[in-house]
């Protein structure tokens, strides 16, 4: 398959969409056009460094700060000083990093990663989950799309993505497989995660923050992986619980995800200046 391209659509209020670990801009392929079709938003969904379509890192390790550096350079190239930042999982972690740098107008974390201290048990739990998936990753690298024909692979592949196997189509699974097998960040980020703490500056958040909890999330399940955010963010403006969806809800519930982003951004857009008619 062709190298994954960034998604850049629409005109209006800027919205930045950041994808999960091992995925790419493709996870927003259903949501980004829906946002742009409102006629009110300019939407940008890049593939982050070390992921399919993003630049490779020369380092043996990769962290959220490096990922944010790459995204920030793209924002500068587009002339976006700030944007409404939306991130899912690893993308949520990077979204919080961008907010710390003053690049966010609002922040939406959909099942965000990074909710742990250096020695938090949940950090080792999530690293362990991805390490346990190494045989599946190796099989996918070796067999490509043929891996999806092996017994039980489709069901297993959807566990970290959707609430049920029916939440992801055959075409989406093929695209996801392409992303997973073109992700050198797989080992780079896991090594860094073992060495470093997660999000430690949450108490300094200064923009409206929307935390989205996915009910059937088996990667970062609530409440273990949301406790850190509830405890440390001074005032979470809004918490939304999406029922019946897994860790990456954009595949199985694109309309619901679009609506929650639209409503949040609409509620925090600057007021339109009224022009007084000439008297």
Phi, psi and omega per residue, in radians:
X1 nan 2.730 -3.128
X2 -1.203 2.717 3.088
X3 -1.059 2.409 -3.078
X4 -1.152 2.293 3.112
X5 -1.726 2.684 3.004
X6 -1.167 2.704 3.061
X7 -1.801 2.216 3.130
X8 -2.468 1.908 -2.993
X9 -2.427 2.719 2.925
X10 1.384 -3.079 3.129
X11 -2.606 2.547 3.134
X12 2.277 -2.525 -3.132
X13 -1.087 2.268 -3.047
X14 -1.338 2.291 3.071
X15 -2.195 2.178 3.104
X16 -1.812 2.226 -3.112
X17 -2.012 2.167 -3.078
X18 -2.061 2.344 -2.973
X19 -1.570 2.932 3.117
X20 -1.338 3.013 3.059
X21 -1.003 2.314 3.100
X22 1.297 -0.095 3.117
X23 -1.669 -2.838 -3.137
X24 -2.646 -2.968 3.072
X25 -0.997 -0.360 -3.076
X26 -1.008 -0.529 -3.092
X27 -1.092 -0.313 -3.137
X28 -1.742 0.163 -3.034
X29 -1.146 -0.380 3.068
X30 -1.628 -0.563 -3.054
X31 -1.473 -0.756 -3.078
X32 -0.982 -0.835 3.121
X33 -1.113 -0.606 3.115
X34 -1.115 -0.712 3.099
X35 -1.145 -0.793 -3.122
X36 -1.128 -0.612 -3.099
X37 -1.178 -0.221 3.050
X38 -1.178 -0.377 -3.108
X39 1.414 0.107 -3.066
X40 -2.029 -0.145 -2.996
X41 -2.269 2.488 2.899
X42 -1.771 2.149 -2.966
X43 -2.027 2.291 3.104
X44 -2.262 2.146 3.116
X45 -2.231 1.709 3.133
X46 -1.540 2.861 2.894
X47 -1.615 2.223 -3.046
X48 -1.337 2.875 -3.129
X49 -0.973 2.439 3.122
X50 1.426 0.006 -3.134
X51 -2.032 2.965 -3.054
X52 -1.067 1.997 -3.108
X53 1.746 -0.249 3.116
X54 -1.700 2.875 3.132
X55 -1.191 2.601 3.081
X56 -1.387 2.619 3.072
X57 -1.699 2.393 3.111
X58 -1.415 -0.206 -3.127
X59 -1.452 2.739 3.063
X60 -1.328 -0.280 3.136
X61 -2.217 2.746 -3.095
X62 -2.487 2.365 -3.114
X63 -2.294 3.068 -3.082
X64 -1.111 -0.554 3.131
X65 -1.138 -0.731 3.108
X66 -1.147 -0.706 3.094
X67 -1.086 -0.743 3.132
X68 -1.138 -0.631 3.103
X69 -1.010 -0.785 -3.110
X70 -1.138 -0.785 3.123
X71 -1.114 -0.725 -3.098
X72 -1.110 -0.661 3.091
X73 -1.078 -0.672 3.127
X74 -1.197 -0.659 3.073
X75 -1.074 -0.726 3.126
X76 -1.094 -0.726 -3.137
X77 -1.104 -0.579 3.139
X78 -1.496 -0.135 -3.106
X79 1.387 0.380 3.107
X80 -1.623 1.855 3.026
X81 -1.227 -0.718 3.127
X82 -2.459 2.898 3.101
X83 -2.747 2.877 2.946
X84 -1.394 1.974 -2.980
X85 -1.743 2.216 3.125
X86 -2.151 2.200 -3.134
X87 -2.391 2.441 3.104
X88 -1.934 2.208 3.076
X89 1.052 -2.074 3.079
X90 -0.984 -0.658 3.091
X91 -1.058 -0.571 3.063
X92 -1.159 -0.725 3.087
X93 -1.020 -0.813 3.135
X94 -1.159 -0.603 3.101
X95 -1.060 -0.734 3.089
X96 -1.131 -0.624 3.096
X97 -1.134 -0.716 3.116
X98 -1.161 -0.618 3.079
X99 -1.100 -0.718 3.130
X100 -1.060 -0.499 -3.139
X101 -1.530 0.021 3.103
X102 1.450 0.381 -3.081
X103 -1.745 0.012 -3.058
X104 -1.917 2.346 2.976
X105 -1.479 -0.752 2.977
X106 -2.447 2.922 -3.099
X107 -2.340 2.243 3.036
X108 -2.156 2.042 3.096
X109 -1.863 1.949 3.110
X110 -1.683 1.901 -3.051
X111 0.790 0.984 -3.038
X112 -1.209 2.532 3.022
X113 -1.533 3.041 3.084
X114 1.601 0.104 -3.102
X115 -1.468 1.106 -3.126
X116 -2.799 2.822 3.012
X117 -1.610 -3.091 -3.110
X118 -1.037 -0.719 -3.054
X119 -1.910 0.317 -3.132
X120 -1.127 2.333 3.097
X121 -0.999 -0.582 -3.110
X122 -1.151 -0.475 3.095
X123 -1.113 -0.789 -3.142
X124 -1.247 -0.472 3.075
X125 -1.130 -0.832 -3.091
X126 -1.214 -0.687 3.080
X127 -1.077 -0.727 3.122
X128 -1.068 -0.647 3.120
X129 -1.092 -0.761 -3.113
X130 -1.295 -0.566 3.057
X131 -1.151 -0.682 3.113
X132 -1.108 -0.434 3.128
X133 -1.476 0.048 -3.117
X134 -0.992 -0.779 3.128
X135 -1.041 -0.631 3.112
X136 -1.172 -0.721 3.139
X137 -1.115 -0.765 3.127
X138 -1.106 -0.752 3.110
X139 -1.052 -0.773 3.133
X140 -1.125 -0.659 3.114
X141 -1.120 -0.692 -3.074
X142 -1.342 -0.699 -2.995
X143 -1.791 -0.298 -3.100
X144 1.095 -2.445 -3.096
X145 -1.105 -0.367 3.108
X146 -1.103 -0.403 3.138
X147 -1.091 -0.502 -3.117
X148 -1.226 -0.243 3.123
X149 -1.560 -0.109 3.110
X150 -1.278 2.539 -3.113
X151 -1.009 2.270 3.045
X152 1.404 -0.103 -3.057
X153 -1.189 -0.743 -3.110
X154 -1.063 -0.801 3.141
X155 -1.101 -0.741 -3.138
X156 -1.174 -0.638 -3.081
X157 -1.170 -0.485 -3.099
X158 -1.516 -0.177 -3.106
X159 -0.970 -0.815 3.141
X160 -1.446 0.094 -3.029
X161 -2.011 -0.971 -2.986
X162 -2.230 2.911 -3.131
X163 -1.181 -0.610 3.129
X164 -2.426 2.806 3.076
X165 -1.013 -0.469 -3.131
X166 -1.235 -0.197 -3.116
X167 -1.310 -0.166 -3.115
X168 -2.273 2.274 -3.141
X169 -1.389 2.948 3.103
X170 -1.058 -0.758 3.136
X171 -1.115 -0.757 3.119
X172 -1.090 -0.690 3.109
X173 -1.086 -0.688 3.122
X174 -1.126 -0.722 3.121
X175 -1.187 -0.697 3.099
X176 -1.090 -0.743 3.105
X177 -1.037 -0.703 3.114
X178 -1.092 -0.718 3.104
X179 -1.126 -0.819 -3.070
X180 -1.084 -0.667 -3.090
X181 -1.474 -0.029 3.064
X182 -2.161 0.853 -3.083
X183 -2.281 1.471 3.102
X184 -1.124 -0.282 3.126
X185 -1.212 -0.136 -3.096
X186 -0.910 -0.975 -3.097
X187 -1.477 -0.531 -3.111
X188 -1.084 -0.769 -3.111
X189 -1.301 -0.605 3.127
X190 -1.136 -0.710 3.104
X191 -1.077 -0.800 -3.120
X192 -1.132 -0.686 -3.136
X193 -1.082 -0.626 3.109
X194 -1.171 -0.548 -3.033
X195 -1.540 -0.456 -2.957
X196 -2.103 2.772 3.030
X197 -1.306 3.068 3.088
X198 -1.588 -2.372 -3.105
X199 -1.360 2.011 -3.062
X200 -1.953 -0.099 -3.090
X201 -1.926 0.450 -3.068
X202 -1.075 -0.530 -3.115
X203 -1.160 -0.224 -3.099
X204 -1.707 0.103 -3.134
X205 -1.033 2.424 -3.065
X206 -2.292 0.164 3.126
X207 -2.130 2.792 3.074
X208 -0.973 2.244 -3.012
X209 -2.121 2.241 -3.117
X210 -2.043 1.989 3.112
X211 -1.723 2.155 -3.119
X212 -1.935 2.109 -3.120
X213 -1.806 2.244 3.130
X214 -1.698 2.073 -2.986
X215 -1.017 -0.698 -3.056
X216 -1.808 0.479 3.129
X217 -1.208 2.066 3.121
X218 -1.844 0.039 3.077
X219 -1.664 -0.907 3.123
X220 -2.188 1.176 -3.002
X221 -1.148 2.486 3.029
X222 -1.401 2.479 0.110
X223 -1.695 -0.013 -3.043
X224 -1.031 -0.711 -3.032
X225 -1.658 0.022 3.060
X226 -1.918 -0.180 -3.090
X227 -1.013 -0.731 -3.111
X228 -1.064 -0.693 -3.129
X229 -1.211 -0.802 3.131
X230 -1.072 -0.637 -3.073
X231 -1.322 -0.612 -2.944
X232 -1.854 -0.422 3.079
X233 -1.297 2.164 -3.049
X234 -0.922 -0.778 3.132
X235 -2.687 1.738 3.064
X236 -1.232 2.093 -3.057
X237 -1.104 -0.665 -3.082
X238 -2.690 2.481 3.013
X239 -2.163 2.207 3.116
X240 -2.049 2.279 3.058
X241 -1.802 2.010 3.089
X242 -1.596 1.916 -3.100
X243 -1.394 2.585 3.011
X244 1.262 0.296 3.137
X245 -2.201 2.726 3.140
X246 -1.630 -2.776 -2.971
X247 -1.154 -0.550 -3.128
X248 -2.079 1.446 -2.969
X249 -1.275 -0.159 -3.106
X250 -1.134 -0.419 3.120
X251 -1.343 -0.832 -3.026
X252 -1.622 -0.244 -3.122
X253 -2.495 0.990 -3.077
X254 -1.083 -0.614 3.137
X255 -1.179 -0.730 3.139
X256 -1.154 -0.717 3.115
X257 -1.150 -0.745 3.097
X258 -1.030 -0.786 -3.102
X259 -1.117 -0.719 -3.109
X260 -1.203 -0.610 3.084
X261 -1.191 -0.807 -3.117
X262 -1.043 -0.828 -3.116
X263 -1.113 -0.677 -3.131
X264 -1.176 -0.818 -3.135
X265 -1.161 -0.767 3.119
X266 -1.000 -0.640 -3.101
X267 -1.269 -0.276 -3.059
X268 -2.192 0.346 3.033
X269 -1.391 2.570 3.106
X270 -1.109 2.539 -3.132
X271 -1.104 2.543 3.108
X272 -1.301 2.240 -3.124
X273 -1.204 2.223 3.111
X274 -1.482 2.240 3.123
X275 -1.679 2.104 3.131
X276 -1.301 2.283 3.105
X277 -1.116 2.557 -3.133
X278 -1.074 2.270 -3.109
X279 -1.606 nan nan
